[in-house]
Amino acid sequence: MDQVFKALADGTRRRLLDRLHEHSGQTLGELCERIDMTRQSVTQHLAVLEAANLVSTVRRGREKLHYLNPVPLHEIQERWIDKFERPRLRVLGDLKRRAEETMAGKPGFVYVIYIESTPEKVWDALTDADLTAVYWGHRNVSDWKPGSRWEHRRADGSGIADVVGTVVESDRPTRLVTTWAVPEEEGQEDKYSRATFDIQPHGDIVRLTVTHEDLAHEAMLRDTAAGWAAVLSNLKSFIETGSPLPQEPWLVPNR
């Protein structure tokens, strides 16, 4: 948390976050066009933001794309803003809910969160139906073999699935790739989005990167991004403390 406040204390770094909020997935060159500063200085500021987990990066060919990662801002909101301010002052909450605009050939968004755990425990928390029911409000049900079907079923006992899809890749405990669609659009290939979970050791903790791409439209991108910020914070709390955060269940966005 100290790194986040330190990163936000600098005006140039806040402007970089503003640029990524307006248009996420930019290269260093694109960011430098909007900031009156040398590439070396911008690179140094981006390194501070990445160390604070406010910016995540993905390589696409020879390019390195930079994405706003709103999860730390969501945690600040929960710890500092929600306790002391009314909704009219929830600026960070609004920033978290605002989704990054899509760009051709690039992910819809990329989130990174660090969890005090092991890759195996994080994998199980994402794929075990009983565990996901506790912190997600839905049971993720599948045998998690490539090519198998998976369902995101409500944990109320109704058995209703709000999301269905296919397991594309499954390499426990490091990588899981799944397709997502609402049940009434199952089988329509152009209606599926794609979620990738990369789980990597990071010293004594785990770095979880969630990439969600091919979302249908801006409203779906916005709502899904808000849902992921809440789910990932809840996942972190559940794994580290054994208890999820008090929150409203994440609802699958309307298309």
C-alpha positions as CSV (number, residue, x, y, z in Angstrom):
1,M,0.0,0.0,0.0
2,D,2.9,2.4,0.8
3,Q,4.2,1.9,-2.8
4,V,0.8,2.8,-4.2
5,F,0.6,6.1,-2.3
6,K,4.2,6.9,-3.2
7,A,3.4,6.3,-6.9
8,L,0.3,8.5,-6.8
9,A,2.1,11.3,-5.1
10,D,3.9,12.3,-8.3
11,G,2.0,14.5,-10.8
12,T,3.7,12.9,-13.8
13,R,2.7,9.5,-12.7
14,R,-0.9,10.6,-12.2
15,R,-0.9,12.0,-15.7
16,L,0.3,8.7,-17.0
17,L,-2.5,6.9,-15.2
18,D,-4.9,9.4,-16.7
19,R,-3.6,8.6,-20.2
20,L,-4.0,4.9,-19.6
21,H,-7.5,5.5,-18.2
22,E,-8.4,7.3,-21.4
23,H,-6.9,4.6,-23.6
24,S,-5.4,1.5,-22.0
25,G,-2.9,-0.7,-23.8
26,Q,-0.5,2.0,-25.0
27,T,3.1,1.5,-26.0
28,L,5.9,3.6,-24.5
29,G,6.1,5.7,-27.7
30,E,2.4,6.5,-27.5
31,L,2.6,7.5,-23.9
32,C,5.6,9.7,-24.6
33,E,3.6,11.6,-27.3
34,R,1.3,12.9,-24.5
35,I,4.0,13.6,-21.9
36,D,6.6,16.4,-22.4
37,M,9.4,14.2,-21.1
38,T,12.2,12.0,-22.4
39,R,11.6,8.4,-23.0
40,Q,14.1,7.5,-20.3
41,S,12.2,9.5,-17.7
42,V,8.8,8.1,-18.7
43,T,10.3,4.6,-18.5
44,Q,11.4,5.3,-15.0
45,H,8.0,6.6,-13.9
46,L,6.3,3.6,-15.5
47,A,8.6,1.3,-13.6
48,V,7.5,2.9,-10.3
49,L,3.8,2.5,-11.3
50,E,4.4,-1.1,-12.3
51,A,6.2,-1.8,-9.0
52,A,3.1,-0.4,-7.2
53,N,0.9,-2.7,-9.3
54,L,-0.9,0.3,-10.8
55,V,0.3,-0.6,-14.3
56,S,0.6,-4.0,-15.8
57,T,2.3,-4.9,-19.1
58,V,1.8,-7.4,-21.9
59,R,4.1,-8.1,-24.8
60,R,2.5,-8.3,-28.2
61,G,5.2,-9.2,-30.7
62,R,7.9,-6.6,-30.5
63,E,5.7,-4.1,-28.6
64,K,5.2,-3.8,-24.8
65,L,1.7,-2.6,-24.0
66,H,0.9,-0.8,-20.8
67,Y,-2.5,-1.2,-19.0
68,L,-4.1,0.5,-16.1
69,N,-4.5,-2.0,-13.2
70,P,-7.3,-0.7,-11.0
71,V,-7.2,-3.4,-8.3
72,P,-4.9,-1.4,-5.9
73,L,-7.3,1.6,-6.3
74,H,-10.2,-0.6,-5.5
75,E,-8.4,-1.7,-2.3
76,I,-7.8,1.9,-1.4
77,Q,-11.4,2.6,-1.9
78,E,-12.5,-0.2,0.3
79,R,-10.0,0.6,3.1
80,W,-10.0,4.4,3.1
81,I,-12.8,5.9,0.9
82,D,-15.8,3.8,1.7
83,K,-15.3,4.1,5.4
84,F,-15.2,7.9,5.5
85,E,-16.9,9.3,2.4
86,R,-20.4,9.3,0.8
87,P,-20.9,7.9,-2.8
88,R,-20.6,11.5,-4.2
89,L,-16.9,11.4,-3.3
90,R,-16.1,8.0,-4.7
91,V,-13.7,9.2,-7.4
92,L,-11.5,6.1,-7.1
93,G,-14.5,3.9,-7.3
94,D,-15.6,5.5,-10.5
95,L,-12.1,5.1,-11.9
96,K,-12.2,1.5,-11.1
97,R,-15.6,1.0,-12.8
98,R,-14.5,2.8,-16.0
99,A,-13.4,0.2,-18.4
100,E,-10.5,0.5,-20.8
101,E,-11.5,1.1,-24.4
102,T,-10.8,-1.9,-26.7
103,M,-8.1,-1.9,-29.4
104,A,-7.9,-4.2,-32.3
105,G,-5.7,-7.2,-31.5
106,K,-5.2,-6.2,-27.9
107,P,-6.8,-7.6,-24.6
108,G,-9.9,-5.9,-23.3
109,F,-8.0,-5.4,-20.0
110,V,-5.3,-6.9,-17.9
111,Y,-5.4,-7.0,-14.1
112,V,-2.6,-8.1,-11.8
113,I,-2.9,-8.9,-8.1
114,Y,-0.3,-10.2,-5.6
115,I,-1.5,-12.9,-3.1
116,E,0.3,-14.4,-0.1
117,S,-0.2,-18.0,-1.1
118,T,1.1,-20.7,-3.4
119,P,0.3,-21.2,-7.1
120,E,-1.5,-24.5,-6.2
121,K,-3.8,-22.8,-3.7
122,V,-4.6,-19.9,-6.1
123,W,-5.4,-22.5,-8.8
124,D,-7.7,-24.4,-6.5
125,A,-9.4,-21.1,-5.4
126,L,-10.2,-20.4,-9.1
127,T,-11.3,-23.9,-10.0
128,D,-12.8,-25.6,-6.9
129,A,-16.6,-25.2,-7.0
130,D,-17.0,-25.1,-3.2
131,L,-14.3,-22.5,-2.9
132,T,-15.6,-20.2,-5.6
133,A,-19.0,-20.4,-4.1
134,V,-17.7,-18.8,-0.9
135,Y,-16.0,-15.7,-2.3
136,W,-17.5,-15.4,-5.8
137,G,-21.1,-16.3,-5.2
138,H,-20.9,-18.8,-8.1
139,R,-19.6,-22.3,-8.4
140,N,-17.0,-22.9,-11.2
141,V,-17.8,-26.4,-12.4
142,S,-15.7,-28.5,-14.8
143,D,-13.2,-31.3,-14.9
144,W,-10.8,-28.5,-16.2
145,K,-9.4,-30.6,-19.0
146,P,-8.7,-28.9,-22.4
147,G,-11.8,-29.1,-24.5
148,S,-14.2,-29.7,-21.6
149,R,-17.2,-27.5,-20.9
150,W,-17.3,-25.3,-17.8
151,E,-20.1,-23.5,-16.0
152,H,-20.3,-20.5,-13.7
153,R,-23.3,-21.7,-11.6
154,R,-25.1,-19.7,-9.0
155,A,-24.3,-20.8,-5.4
156,D,-27.9,-20.5,-4.3
157,G,-28.6,-24.2,-5.1
158,S,-30.7,-23.4,-8.2
159,G,-28.1,-24.9,-10.5
160,I,-28.6,-21.9,-12.9
161,A,-25.5,-21.1,-14.9
162,D,-24.9,-17.5,-15.7
163,V,-21.8,-18.2,-17.8
164,V,-20.8,-21.2,-19.9
165,G,-17.8,-21.9,-22.0
166,T,-14.9,-24.2,-22.9
167,V,-11.6,-24.9,-21.3
168,V,-9.0,-23.9,-23.9
169,E,-5.8,-24.5,-21.9
170,S,-5.3,-26.0,-18.5
171,D,-1.8,-26.4,-17.0
172,R,-2.1,-26.6,-13.2
173,P,-1.0,-24.6,-11.4
174,T,0.3,-21.9,-13.8
175,R,-2.2,-21.2,-16.6
176,L,-5.9,-21.5,-17.3
177,V,-7.6,-20.2,-20.4
178,T,-11.4,-20.4,-20.8
179,T,-14.1,-19.0,-23.1
180,W,-17.1,-17.2,-21.7
181,A,-20.7,-16.7,-23.0
182,V,-24.2,-16.4,-21.6
183,P,-26.1,-19.7,-22.0
184,E,-28.6,-18.3,-24.6
185,E,-25.6,-17.5,-26.9
186,E,-23.8,-20.7,-26.4
187,G,-22.5,-22.1,-29.7
188,Q,-22.3,-18.7,-31.4
189,E,-18.6,-18.3,-31.8
190,D,-18.7,-14.5,-32.2
191,K,-20.4,-14.1,-28.8
192,Y,-17.6,-15.7,-26.7
193,S,-15.0,-13.7,-24.8
194,R,-11.8,-15.2,-23.5
195,A,-10.3,-15.1,-20.0
196,T,-6.7,-16.1,-19.2
197,F,-5.4,-16.7,-15.7
198,D,-1.6,-16.7,-15.4
199,I,-0.3,-17.8,-12.0
200,Q,3.4,-17.2,-11.3
201,P,5.5,-17.4,-8.2
202,H,6.9,-14.0,-7.2
203,G,9.3,-14.5,-4.4
204,D,7.3,-15.9,-1.4
205,I,4.0,-14.8,-2.9
206,V,2.0,-15.3,-6.1
207,R,1.4,-12.9,-9.0
208,L,-2.0,-13.6,-10.6
209,T,-2.6,-11.9,-14.0
210,V,-6.1,-12.0,-15.4
211,T,-6.6,-11.0,-19.1
212,H,-10.1,-10.8,-20.4
213,E,-10.5,-10.1,-24.1
214,D,-12.9,-10.2,-27.0
215,L,-15.7,-8.6,-25.0
216,A,-18.7,-7.7,-27.1
217,H,-19.1,-3.9,-26.5
218,E,-18.1,-1.1,-24.3
219,A,-20.9,-1.6,-21.7
220,M,-20.0,-5.2,-21.3
221,L,-16.3,-4.2,-21.0
222,R,-17.1,-1.7,-18.3
223,D,-19.4,-4.0,-16.2
224,T,-17.0,-7.0,-16.5
225,A,-14.0,-4.9,-15.5
226,A,-15.8,-3.6,-12.4
227,G,-16.7,-7.2,-11.6
228,W,-13.2,-8.4,-11.9
229,A,-11.8,-5.7,-9.6
230,A,-14.3,-6.8,-6.9
231,V,-13.7,-10.6,-7.4
232,L,-9.9,-10.3,-7.3
233,S,-10.0,-8.3,-4.1
234,N,-12.4,-10.8,-2.6
235,L,-10.2,-13.7,-3.8
236,K,-7.1,-12.2,-2.2
237,S,-8.9,-11.6,1.1
238,F,-10.4,-15.2,1.1
239,I,-7.0,-16.8,0.4
240,E,-5.0,-14.7,2.9
241,T,-7.5,-14.5,5.8
242,G,-10.0,-17.3,5.2
243,S,-12.9,-14.9,4.9
244,P,-14.2,-13.0,1.9
245,L,-14.9,-9.3,1.9
246,P,-18.4,-8.2,2.6
247,Q,-19.8,-7.2,-0.9
248,E,-22.6,-7.6,-3.3
249,P,-22.4,-10.7,-5.4
250,W,-20.8,-10.2,-8.8
251,L,-23.5,-10.3,-11.5
252,V,-22.8,-11.3,-15.1
253,P,-23.3,-8.1,-17.2
254,N,-26.1,-7.8,-19.6
255,R,-25.2,-7.8,-23.3
